[in-house]
Amino acid sequence: MKNSEVAFAELRELLLELGFHETLEKTRLVFDHPVGGMLLFRRYKANEKVSLGDMLVVRGQLVDNGMIESSALDRFLQKTPA
């Protein structure tokens, strides 16, 4: 699967800023939001690029649930270094 230009550390920081709580499990990372919404990831390394599939799920969860405006997420993605 192709990867995005977003490093997992950058995505993790955004999710934590948006109020998600991170739980490290044996084979995956769980980001749970107190008002609803959960994101599951395989255990990425901090500098590893997030897969495009995972980024599509993130966009859907964040935007569809009103956690971030689509334009704000686009700005985050554009400022992410390649």
C-alpha positions in Angstrom: 0.0 0.0 0.0 1.2 3.5 -0.8 2.1 5.9 2.0 1.2 9.5 2.7 3.7 12.2 3.4 2.6 12.4 7.1 4.9 10.9 9.7 3.1 9.0 12.4 4.6 11.3 15.1 2.9 14.3 13.4 -0.4 12.5 13.2 -0.1 11.3 16.8 0.5 14.9 17.9 -2.6 16.1 16.0 -4.8 13.4 17.5 -3.6 14.1 21.0 -4.3 17.9 20.5 -7.8 17.0 19.4 -8.5 15.2 22.7 -7.8 11.6 21.7 -6.3 9.3 24.4 -3.6 6.8 23.3 -3.4 3.2 24.4 -0.6 1.0 23.4 -1.6 -2.6 23.0 0.5 -5.6 22.1 0.0 -5.3 18.3 -1.7 -2.0 17.8 -2.2 1.6 18.9 -5.7 2.7 19.9 -6.7 6.4 19.9 -10.0 6.8 21.7 -11.9 10.1 21.9 -14.0 10.8 25.0 -17.1 12.0 23.0 -16.9 9.2 20.5 -14.7 7.9 17.8 -11.9 5.4 17.9 -8.9 5.0 15.6 -6.8 1.8 15.4 -3.3 1.7 13.9 -0.7 -0.9 13.6 2.4 0.0 15.6 4.1 2.6 13.4 7.6 3.9 14.2 7.5 7.7 15.0 9.2 8.7 11.7 7.3 6.2 9.5 4.9 7.5 6.9 1.3 6.7 7.5 -0.4 4.6 4.9 -2.9 6.4 2.5 -5.6 4.0 3.7 -5.1 4.9 7.3 -5.2 8.6 6.4 -8.5 8.1 4.6 -9.9 6.6 7.7 -8.5 9.4 9.9 -10.0 12.1 7.6 -13.4 10.3 7.7 -13.4 10.0 11.5 -12.2 13.5 12.2 -14.2 15.5 9.6 -17.4 13.4 9.7 -17.6 13.6 13.5 -16.9 17.3 13.5 -13.6 17.1 15.4 -11.8 19.2 12.8 -12.9 21.2 9.7 -11.8 19.7 6.4 -9.9 22.9 5.5 -8.0 22.7 8.8 -7.0 19.1 8.1 -5.9 20.1 4.6 -3.7 22.8 6.0 -2.1 20.3 8.4 -1.5 17.9 5.5 0.0 20.7 3.4 2.4 21.9 6.1 3.7 18.4 6.7 7.3 18.1 5.4 7.8 15.6 2.6 
